[in-house]
Structure formats: structure tokens, C-alpha cells
Amino acid sequence: MKALPAAYEKYLSAMNSEDAEALRPIFQQSVADGLHGVSLRGNGSHHVQALIDDRVPFGQIHEGNVWD
């Protein structure tokens, strides 16, 4: 399995272990594809969602619902 980019590891390490493990598969899928980054919605709530997003460059993370 390929290593996660530094930004992904940093993001996951700042979370509690249960939340990090719930989101880790999305980050791993991003690495497996190697094409797109991860978008996160609902951060700071009990309903965080992560998805691979073609608007986010590989290895990067976008947080929030609105694109600037």
C-alpha cells in the first residue's frame, strides 16, 4: 500500500483515532487513484463527510461546503 501524502497524515493525526479511522479509507482511495484530492464537509460537527473530489489536486484537502 502506498503511503499517504504528508497533508493527509497531518490532517488525520489531528483527529481522534475513531474519526481518523472512519475517514482513512477515503484518503487511501485518493492515494490509490493518484488523481484527485479529498473534500471534507461538516468539519466541526458530528457528521463529517469525506469524498474524493476532482476539483482538489491530488495530495491536498479542501474543507467546507463553498468553493471560493
ChimeraX attribute file (.defattr): number of C-alpha atoms within 10 A of each C-alpha:
attribute: neighborCount
match mode: 1-to-1
recipient: residues
	/A:1	6
	/A:2	8
	/A:3	10
	/A:4	17
	/A:5	15
	/A:6	11
	/A:7	12
	/A:8	20
	/A:9	14
	/A:10	11
	/A:11	11
	/A:12	17
	/A:13	11
	/A:14	10
	/A:15	12
	/A:16	9
	/A:17	10
	/A:18	9
	/A:19	13
	/A:20	15
	/A:21	12
	/A:22	12
	/A:23	17
	/A:24	17
	/A:25	13
	/A:26	18
	/A:27	22
	/A:28	17
	/A:29	16
	/A:30	23
	/A:31	22
	/A:32	14
	/A:33	11
	/A:34	13
	/A:35	14
	/A:36	21
	/A:37	24
	/A:38	24
	/A:39	21
	/A:40	17
	/A:41	16
	/A:42	13
	/A:43	13
	/A:44	7
	/A:45	8
	/A:46	8
	/A:47	9
	/A:48	13
	/A:49	14
	/A:50	21
	/A:51	18
	/A:52	20
	/A:53	17
	/A:54	12
	/A:55	12
	/A:56	15
	/A:57	14
	/A:58	18
	/A:59	18
	/A:60	15
	/A:61	20
	/A:62	17
	/A:63	13
	/A:64	11
	/A:65	11
	/A:66	7
	/A:67	7
	/A:68	4
